[in-house]
Protein backbone atom coordinates (compact mmCIF):
# COMPACT_ATOMS: atom_id res chain seq x y z
CA UNK A 1 0.00 0.00 0.00
CA UNK A 2 2.85 2.40 0.78
CA UNK A 3 3.98 2.51 -2.87
CA UNK A 4 0.52 3.13 -4.30
CA UNK A 5 -0.50 6.75 -4.83
CA UNK A 6 -4.26 6.15 -4.78
CA UNK A 7 -6.57 3.71 -3.02
CA UNK A 8 -9.47 4.22 -5.38
CA UNK A 9 -10.68 6.69 -7.97
CA UNK A 10 -13.76 7.26 -5.81
CA UNK A 11 -11.64 8.54 -2.93
CA UNK A 12 -9.70 10.78 -5.28
CA UNK A 13 -12.99 12.29 -6.48
CA UNK A 14 -14.56 12.61 -3.02
CA UNK A 15 -11.66 13.88 -0.89
CA UNK A 16 -8.81 14.47 -3.34
CA UNK A 17 -6.78 11.65 -1.81
CA UNK A 18 -3.46 11.09 -3.61
CA UNK A 19 -0.47 9.76 -1.68
CA UNK A 20 2.95 11.30 -2.28
CA UNK A 21 5.46 8.91 -3.86
CA UNK A 22 8.63 7.99 -1.97
CA UNK A 23 10.92 9.87 -4.38
CA UNK A 24 9.00 13.12 -3.92
CA UNK A 25 8.80 12.59 -0.16
CA UNK A 26 12.58 12.31 0.13
CA UNK A 27 13.21 15.22 -2.23
CA UNK A 28 10.96 17.50 -0.18
CA UNK A 29 12.38 16.37 3.17
CA UNK A 30 15.91 16.89 1.90
CA UNK A 31 15.05 20.60 1.69
CA UNK A 32 14.88 20.58 5.50
CA UNK A 33 17.34 17.74 6.01
CA UNK A 34 18.90 19.21 9.13
CA UNK A 35 15.54 19.38 10.87
CA UNK A 36 14.57 15.83 9.89
CA UNK A 37 17.74 14.62 11.59
CA UNK A 38 17.12 16.53 14.82
CA UNK A 39 15.54 14.06 17.22
CA UNK A 40 13.18 16.50 18.95
CA UNK A 41 12.27 18.64 15.93
CA UNK A 42 8.47 18.66 15.66
CA UNK A 43 6.67 17.93 12.39
CA UNK A 44 2.95 18.20 11.62
CA UNK A 45 1.48 16.75 8.42
CA UNK A 46 -2.06 18.21 8.11
CA UNK A 47 -3.10 15.68 5.45
CA UNK A 48 -0.93 12.76 6.47
CA UNK A 49 -2.71 10.01 4.54
CA UNK A 50 -1.30 6.67 5.61
CA UNK A 51 1.95 8.33 6.69
CA UNK A 52 4.43 8.48 3.82
CA UNK A 53 6.03 11.72 5.04
CA UNK A 54 5.86 10.83 8.73
CA UNK A 55 7.35 7.37 8.14
CA UNK A 56 10.38 8.83 6.39
CA UNK A 57 10.83 11.50 9.08
CA UNK A 58 10.77 8.78 11.72
CA UNK A 59 13.28 6.66 9.83
CA UNK A 60 15.70 9.58 9.58
CA UNK A 61 15.40 10.32 13.28
CA UNK A 62 15.89 6.65 14.16
CA UNK A 63 19.07 6.50 12.11
CA UNK A 64 20.48 9.40 14.13
CA UNK A 65 19.49 7.64 17.36
CA UNK A 66 21.11 4.40 16.20
CA UNK A 67 24.40 6.16 15.47
CA UNK A 68 24.50 8.04 18.76
CA UNK A 69 22.88 5.74 21.31
CA UNK A 70 22.95 2.14 20.11
CA UNK A 71 25.13 1.02 23.00
CA UNK A 72 23.14 2.91 25.65
CA UNK A 73 19.84 1.07 26.02
CA UNK A 74 18.08 3.41 28.44
CA UNK A 75 19.13 6.51 26.48
CA UNK A 76 18.17 4.89 23.19
CA UNK A 77 14.69 4.13 24.53
CA UNK A 78 14.28 7.67 25.82
CA UNK A 79 15.47 9.29 22.59
CA UNK A 80 13.23 7.00 20.53
CA UNK A 81 10.26 8.08 22.62
CA UNK A 82 11.19 11.74 22.12
CA UNK A 83 11.42 11.17 18.36
CA UNK A 84 7.96 9.58 18.23
CA UNK A 85 6.48 12.34 20.39
CA UNK A 86 7.68 14.95 17.88
CA UNK A 87 5.68 13.54 14.95
CA UNK A 88 2.10 14.71 14.37
CA UNK A 89 -0.47 14.04 11.71
CA UNK A 90 -4.11 14.74 10.82
CA UNK A 91 -6.20 13.08 8.17
CA UNK A 92 -9.86 13.26 7.27
CA UNK A 93 -10.03 9.53 6.50
CA UNK A 94 -10.20 7.38 9.62
CA UNK A 95 -8.65 4.31 7.98
CA UNK A 96 -5.64 6.40 6.96
CA UNK A 97 -5.14 7.52 10.56
CA UNK A 98 -5.30 3.95 11.84
CA UNK A 99 -2.89 2.72 9.17
CA UNK A 100 -0.48 5.61 9.77
CA UNK A 101 -0.35 4.87 13.50
CA UNK A 102 0.23 1.19 12.83
CA UNK A 103 2.98 1.84 10.28
CA UNK A 104 4.87 4.14 12.64
CA UNK A 105 4.47 1.69 15.51
CA UNK A 106 5.59 -1.30 13.45
CA UNK A 107 8.62 0.58 12.12
CA UNK A 108 9.86 1.65 15.54
CA UNK A 109 9.36 -1.83 17.05
CA UNK A 110 11.11 -3.54 14.13
CA UNK A 111 13.95 -1.03 14.26
CA UNK A 112 14.38 -1.58 18.01
CA UNK A 113 14.71 -5.31 17.43
CA UNK A 114 17.41 -4.68 14.82
CA UNK A 115 19.51 -2.45 17.06
CA UNK A 116 18.96 -4.72 20.08
CA UNK A 117 18.88 -8.25 18.62
CA UNK A 118 19.56 -9.78 22.02
CA UNK A 119 16.25 -8.39 23.31
CA UNK A 120 14.25 -9.34 20.20
CA UNK A 121 11.56 -6.75 20.91
CA UNK A 122 10.84 -3.76 23.15
CA UNK A 123 9.23 -4.40 26.51
CA UNK A 124 5.45 -4.34 26.62
CA UNK A 125 5.62 -1.31 28.90
CA UNK A 126 7.70 0.63 26.36
CA UNK A 127 5.42 -0.38 23.49
CA UNK A 128 2.44 0.84 25.50
CA UNK A 129 4.14 4.24 25.87
CA UNK A 130 4.81 4.46 22.14
CA UNK A 131 1.29 3.38 21.24
CA UNK A 132 -0.26 5.93 23.61
CA UNK A 133 1.80 8.79 22.19
CA UNK A 134 1.04 7.84 18.58
CA UNK A 135 -2.69 7.74 19.24
CA UNK A 136 -2.49 11.20 20.80
CA UNK A 137 -0.39 12.61 17.94
CA UNK A 138 -1.97 11.05 14.82
CA UNK A 139 -5.56 12.22 14.80
CA UNK A 140 -8.71 11.87 12.75
CA UNK A 141 -9.69 15.38 11.81
CA UNK A 142 -10.43 17.95 9.12
CA UNK A 143 -7.41 20.21 8.66
CA UNK A 144 -9.58 22.78 6.85
CA UNK A 145 -12.08 23.29 9.68
CA UNK A 146 -9.54 22.32 12.39
CA UNK A 147 -12.26 20.17 13.94
CA UNK A 148 -13.16 16.51 14.09
CA UNK A 149 -14.89 15.30 10.90
CA UNK A 150 -18.66 15.41 10.48
CA UNK A 151 -20.81 13.80 7.83
CA UNK A 152 -21.39 15.48 4.50
CA UNK A 153 -25.07 15.87 5.36
CA UNK A 154 -24.39 17.54 8.72
CA UNK A 155 -26.19 20.80 9.46
CA UNK A 156 -24.34 24.05 9.97
CA UNK A 157 -25.01 23.79 13.71
CA UNK A 158 -23.59 20.28 13.82
CA UNK A 159 -20.49 21.37 11.92
CA UNK A 160 -19.91 24.31 14.27
CA UNK A 161 -20.36 22.09 17.31
CA UNK A 162 -17.82 19.50 16.15
CA UNK A 163 -15.01 19.05 18.64
CA UNK A 164 -11.79 20.97 17.89
CA UNK A 165 -8.69 18.97 16.99
CA UNK A 166 -6.59 18.79 20.15
CA UNK A 167 -2.92 17.87 20.18
CA UNK A 168 -0.62 17.05 23.08
CA UNK A 169 2.81 18.64 23.33
CA UNK A 170 5.38 16.41 25.04
CA UNK A 171 8.29 18.23 26.67
CA UNK A 172 11.08 16.08 28.09
CA UNK A 173 13.49 16.89 30.89
CA UNK A 174 15.66 13.78 30.89
CA UNK A 175 13.26 10.90 31.67
CA UNK A 176 10.51 13.23 32.91
CA UNK A 177 7.81 14.47 30.58
CA UNK A 178 5.33 17.34 30.76
CA UNK A 179 2.19 17.08 28.66
CA UNK A 180 0.31 20.18 27.53
CA UNK A 181 -2.83 20.01 25.38
CA UNK A 182 -3.57 22.62 22.71
CA UNK A 183 -6.37 23.20 20.23
CA UNK A 184 -4.88 23.08 16.74
CA UNK A 185 -6.88 26.17 15.80
CA UNK A 186 -5.15 28.17 18.54
CA UNK A 187 -1.72 27.01 17.37
CA UNK A 188 -2.50 28.00 13.79
CA UNK A 189 -3.83 31.38 14.90
CA UNK A 190 -0.76 32.02 17.05
CA UNK A 191 1.60 31.20 14.18
CA UNK A 192 -0.19 33.62 11.87
CA UNK A 193 -0.09 36.44 14.41
CA UNK A 194 2.08 39.46 13.71
CA UNK A 195 4.59 38.65 16.47
CA UNK A 196 4.58 34.82 16.91
CA UNK A 197 8.23 34.53 17.96
CA UNK A 198 10.30 35.54 20.98
CA UNK A 199 14.04 35.44 21.67
CA UNK A 200 15.33 32.56 23.77
CA UNK A 201 18.37 32.63 26.05
CA UNK A 202 20.68 32.01 23.07
CA UNK A 203 19.21 34.94 21.15
CA UNK A 204 17.38 32.73 18.65
CA UNK A 205 13.78 33.33 17.65
CA UNK A 206 11.40 30.63 18.90
CA UNK A 207 7.68 30.14 18.40
CA UNK A 208 5.54 31.44 21.27
CA UNK A 209 2.62 29.01 21.66
CA UNK A 210 -0.77 30.01 23.05
CA UNK A 211 -1.87 29.05 26.53
CA UNK A 212 -2.61 25.32 26.76
CA UNK A 213 -6.15 24.18 27.45
CA UNK A 214 -4.70 21.74 29.96
CA UNK A 215 -1.31 21.07 31.52
CA UNK A 216 -0.32 17.98 33.47
CA UNK A 217 2.28 17.62 36.18
CA UNK A 218 5.69 16.15 35.25
CA UNK A 219 5.87 12.35 35.36
CA UNK A 220 8.33 9.65 34.38
CA UNK A 221 7.81 9.03 30.69
CA UNK A 222 7.43 5.28 31.22
CA UNK A 223 4.29 6.04 33.24
CA UNK A 224 2.56 7.86 30.37
CA UNK A 225 -0.20 5.32 29.62
CA UNK A 226 -1.13 4.41 33.18
CA UNK A 227 -1.07 7.99 34.48
CA UNK A 228 -2.96 9.71 31.68
CA UNK A 229 -5.57 6.95 31.37
CA UNK A 230 -6.73 7.90 34.85
CA UNK A 231 -6.80 11.63 34.00
CA UNK A 232 -9.01 11.68 30.88
N, C-alpha and C positions, 0 to 999 in steps of 0.2 A: 504493500500500500504506500510506503514512503516514497517510492519512485514514480508513482502515478500522480499526474497533475490534476485530474478530476475524478470524482467518484461516479458522477452521473451527469448527463446533460440537463436533467431536470433540476438538479441542485445548482448548476451553473446559472440556469435561467431564473430560479427563484431567489437565490441569495448571492449570486455572483461568485460562487466558490471555485477557486482555481488555486491549487497548491503551487508554491514556488519550487522550482527544480533545484537539485543539490548544487549544480554549478553556479546558478544565480545567487543562491543562499551564501555560498562561500565568497563569491566576488563582492557581495554587499557587506558581509561581515569583515572582510579584509580592509574595508575602508575605515573601520574602527578597530583594527586588530589589537591595538594596545589595550583597549577596554575589554575586549572579549577574553583577554588573557589575565585580567585582574580578577582575582577570586571573588571579591565582594562587590564588584561593579554590577549595579542593578540594571536589568533589561525588562521592558514590558512590550509584548507583542499584542496589539489591540485586536488583531484578527489572526489568531495563532494557528487556526486550522488544527491539524493533528500534530503540529509541533516541529515542522522542519527547521525553522530558525532556532527555536529554543533547544532542540536536540543538539545542533551544531555548537551553540554557545556553551552548553553543558560539556560537551566533549572537549572543547578547547580549555575550559576551566579545569577539567579533570586531568588533562595532560600536564598542566602547570602543577597541580597538586601532586601528581605522580612523581614528577622530577624533584620536587622540593621536600616531600614528606613521606615517601614510600617506606622508609625505615623507621618511621615514628608513628606507630599505630594510632595512639590517642589523638595526636595532632592531625593525622590524615583524616580521621573520622570527623573531627571538629571542622576542618577546612572544607571537607566535602559537604557537610551540613550547611556551612555558610554559603558555599557555591549554589546549592539547591535553593536556599532561601532568597537568593538574589534574582531568581528567574520568575517572571510573571507572564501570564497570558490570559486573554479573554477571547471567547468565540461564541457566536450566536447559535452554533449547532452543538447540541448536548453530546452527541456521539463523538464529535471532534475533541471536546474537552476531556471526555473519559479516555479516549485513545492517547491524547497528548500526555496526560498524567501517567498512564501505564507505560508509554514509551520511555519517558524520563526516568521512571522508577526502575524499569527493567535495565536500562543502560547503566545507571549508577550501581545497581546490585551486581550486574555482570562485571563491570569494571573493578569493583571492590574485590571480587573473587580472583580476578587476574593479577591484581597487585598484591593480594594476600592469599596465594594458593594454599597455604597451610591451613587457613581458616575456612576455605571453600565458599563461605557466604557470610554476609554481615549478621550480627546478632538480631534476633527478633525485635529486641528493644530499639536498636538503631533503625531497623527498617520501619518500625512504627513511627519513629520521629520523622523520617524522610517522607513517608506516606502522608502524615498529618500536614506537613508543610506544603507539599505539592497540592493537596486538596484545598488549602487556604490560598494558594498563589495562582492556580490555574482554574479560572472561573467561567461558568456559563453566564454570558451576559451580552448585551447589545452595546457595542462601543460607540454607536452613534447617539443613543439616548443616555448612555452611561447608567443604565438600569438593567435589572434582570429582564429576560425576554418575556413578551406577552404574545398571545395568539394574534394572527393577522386580523381576526374579526373582533378584537378587543375594542371597547369603547374608549373615548378620549379620557374619561374618568379613570378607567382601569389602567390605561397606559401611564397616566400621571401618578397613579398610586403604586405602580410597580416599585419594588424595593431597589434602592441604589446599589450599584456594584461597590462592594467593600473589600479592600485589600488589607492585609496585615504586613506591617514593616517589622522585620526582625533585626535587631541591633545586638551584636555580640560584644561582650567584654570578657575575653578568654572563653571559658566554658559556661558563662552566664549569658542569658539572652533576655532582652526586653522586647515585648510585643506591643506595638501600637497599631490600632485600626484606623483606617482613613476611608472616607468615601472617595471613589475615583473622581467624581465630579469636582470635588474640592481641590484635589491635586492638580487636575487640568486647569482649573480656574486660577490657582496660585501660580502655575507655570506661565500663564499668559498675562499675568499682572505686569505692570510697568516696572516694578522693582522686585523680581522674584529671587534675587541672589543677595547674599551677604558675604563679607570677608571672614574667613576662618583665621585661626591663630597663625597659620603660615602665610597669610596674605592672599590666599586663593579664593576665588568666588565659588560659593557653594549654594545649592538650592535651599531656599527657606520654605519648608513645608507648612501647611496650615495646621491648626490645632487638631489633634486626633480626636475621634469620637469616643475612643476608649483607650486607656493605657493600663497595662498589667505590671505587676511588680516583677523584678528580676528573679529568674529561676535558673536552675541548671538545665542546659539545653536537652539533656537526656530525659527530662521530666515533662517535655512539651506535651505529649498526648494525654498523659494522665492528669496533669494539672489543668490544662485548658478544657478538657472534656467536662470537668466539674464546674467550669465558669461560664459556660454558654448560656 
